[in-house]
Amino acid sequence: MKAADSNHPSASDPETEPAHGRSGNRVGVTTSNVAAQLRRRILEGDYAFEERLPAERNLATEFGVSRGTIRSVLQILEQQHLVARQIGSGTYVTHRETTNQQEISSITSPLEMNEVRIAIEPQMVRLAIANASARELDELRDALRQCEDCGGDPEKFARGDAAFHMALAHCSRNKLMYWLYERISEVRRHSQWRTMKAKLLTAERIDFYNSQHRRLYEAIAARDTASAIKLIKDHLYGVHDDLLETD
C-alpha cells in the first residue's frame, strides 16, 4: 500500500479543504483566495457601503476555514480600505465608488453637461424617429404637455423638461442611451443647477423652450429626420448661449 504523502494536505484540514461559497461554486480556501472572493463581493456590491459583514464564525463555516483565517482575511481587507472592524459590533464595508454620481455631479458645470447633451441628443433623435412606437410617442407628448402646463414656474418646467428628454431617450429604444441620459438627468438635479435655474428660466425663456419642444415633438411624430435634427441642435446650442449669458 502506498504511503500517504506527508506534504499533501489532509482532506479534513479546514485551512485547505474546498468549500461552497455564496454562489454554490466550490472555492479554494487559502487566506488570499478567500480575501479575493470577499473583495470581489464588496467591489461588485454584494456587500454594500456601511453594510455589516457576516460574523467571523459564519464566514468560517461558509468557506470551510478557521476563524483565524477569517481574521487574517479581514485584516487584509482592512489594509485595502475596504472594511473597518469595530470591536464589539462587527466588520463594516467602507468601500464605495470613488467616481459616484454625487461626485460627478458636483464637479460637472452646467456648460459641460450641455456639451455632452449636444454630443448625444441629435443621435437620440435619429433613433427615436427610427424606432419609437405610437405608445412611446404618446409618452413624449404627455411630457411635452407637462412642460407646457407649468404656468411659467421654473421648478415645474424643469421637471417637465427632464421628463420630455427622458421620454425622448426612451423613444430611442437603446438601453445604453437611456441609461446615459438617466445619468445626465441626475447631474441636472445637483444643487448648482438649482442656482442656475433661478437665473436661466425666466418666463420668456420658458415660453420659447416650450415652443421649441412642441416643434421638435411634431417633427419626430412626422418622422421628419432633417427638421428634427436641426431643431434639437438649435435648441441645445441656444441653451448653451443662454448659459453663457447667465453664468
N, C-alpha and C positions, 0 to 999 in steps of 0.2 A: 504494500500500500504506500502511495506517495505521500511523503510528509508535507504538512501544510507549510507554505512559505511564510516565515516569520515576519517578512516585510510587507506582506499583503494585509490590508485592513480586514478586520473581522466583520462579518456580515451583521453582527449585533452592535458594532461600535456606533454610538449615536452621533459621533462627530463626523462620520463619513458616509453613513447609510443614506441612500436616496430617500426622499420623502415626497409626498404630494403637496404641491403649493396650492394657492388660492384658485388657480385656473384648472387644477386637476392634473397638470403635467408633472412628470417626475423631474425633480431638480436636484442638482448637486448641493451638498450642504457644507462645503468649506466656508470659512468665515467670509472670504472675498466673494464667493458665489452668492451667499445669502445677502450680503451687503449690496451686491449689484442688483439683485432682484428687488429688494426693498427700495433702493434708489430709483429704479425704473418705475416702480409703482407710484412713488412720490412725484416724479417728473411728469408722468402721464396723467396725474390727477386722481388715481385710485384712492390716495390719501390726500385730502385737500389741506390747504393752508389753515393752520391752527387746529386741525383735527388731531385727536389723541390716538396714537398707535395702540394696537392690542397690547395687553400686558406681556411682560417677558415670558411668563410661563406658557401663555397661549401661542406666542411666536415660536417658542422652543418646540411645542407639540406640533405645530403646523409644519415646521421644517425638519423635525426629527433630530434636533440638536440639543445640546445642553444649554441651560440658561447662561452659563459662562460665555458660550459662543455668541448668544444673542447680545449680551452686554458688550462684547467686543464689536459686534456689528453696529450697535447703536453709537458706540464711541466713534467709529469711522464716519458714520452719517453726521454726527455732531461736528466733527472736524471739517466736513464738507459743507457745513452751514445749511444742512437740510432739515435737521431736527434740533430740539432743545430738550434736555432731560430736567424735569423738576422733581426734586426729592419729595416723596410722599404723595405725588399727584400723577406722574406718568411722563411719557415722552410725547412731545407735540411737534407737528410739522411746522417748520418756519420758512420753508421754501414757497415762493410764489413767483410767477413770471416777472422777469425784470423789465420786459417791454410790454406791460399790460396796457389795457385800453385807457385807463385813467392817466398813466404817464404819457402815452402818445397824445392824448387829448390836450394835456397841459403844455406840451412843447410844440404843438401844431398851431400856427397862426391861421386866422380866417382866410388870408390870401393864399397860404399854402394849401389849405383844404380845397379852396375853389380851383386851384391849379389842377388838383387831382380830379375834380369833377369835370373840368374841361377835357382832360385826357380820356375819361372813360364814358361820359354820358352820351356823346354822339354815337358810339358803338352800341350803347344800351338802347338808344332809339332805333337804330337799324335792326337790332334783334327783336325789339318789340313789334315793329312793323311786320317782320317776317314770321313771328311766332305767336303773337298774342291771340288768345281765344276771345270770343264775344264776352264771356264772363269776366275775363281779365280786363278787357276794355271798359266794362261796366264798373269795375273797381277803380280804374283810373278816373272815370267820370265822377264817381262818388267822391273821390279825394279832391277833385277839382272843385266840386260844389262846396266841400268843406272850406277850401281856400276862399271861395267867393262869398261865403256866408259869414266871414269873420267879422264883418262890421267895422273894418279898419283897426281892429285890436291886434297889436303886434304879436302877442303870445298865441292868440288863436290862429292868426295867419301862419306863424312859424310851425305850429303843429300840423296845419293843413298842408303847408308846403312840404314838410317832411313826409307826410302821408302820400302826397302826389308823386314825389320822386321815388319813394319806396314802391309804390304801385307800378311805376314805370319800370323799375328793376324787376319786379315780379313778372311784368309783361314780357321781359326778355326771355323768360324760361331757361335762364342759365343760372344754375345754382351757385356757382362761384361768383358770378356777377352780383347776384342778390346778397351773398354773404359780404362781399366787398362794400356794397352800398350800406349794409347794416353798420359796418364799422364807420363809414363816413357819417352816418346819422348820429352815431354815438359821439363823435367828435363835435358835432353841431350842438350837442346838449351841454357841452362844457361851459363853465361859468364865464369864460372870456367871450363866448358867443352871446350870452345874455347881455353883457355890456355893449357889444357891438349892435345887437338888435335894437336897443333903445335909441341908438343914433341912426341906424340904417333904415328901419322900417317906418318911414313916415306914411301918412295916409295916401299921399300922392304916389309913392313908390309901390305901396301895396296894390293900388288900383292898376298900375302899369304892369307889375308882375302877374297879376291875375289875368290881364288881357293877353299876355304872352303865354301863360299856361293854357288859356282857352284855345288860342290858335294852334298851339302845339298838340293839344288833345285832338282837335279836329283834323289836323294833318295826319296824325298817327291812325285815327279811326278810318280815314280815307286811304290809308296805305300809301301816302304820298311821301316817299323817302326824301327826295330832294328838298321839299319845303320843310319837312320836319327837322332835317339835319341843320338847315340854315337857321331855323327858329331856335333850336336848342343852343347853337353856338352864339347867336345874337343874345340870347338870354344870359348865358354864363359869362360872356365877355362883358356884358352890361353890368352884371353883378360885380365883376372884377373891378370895373371902373368906379362903381358906387362904393366899394370897399376902400379903394384908394382915396376917394373924396372924403369919406367919413373917418378915416384912420387918424 
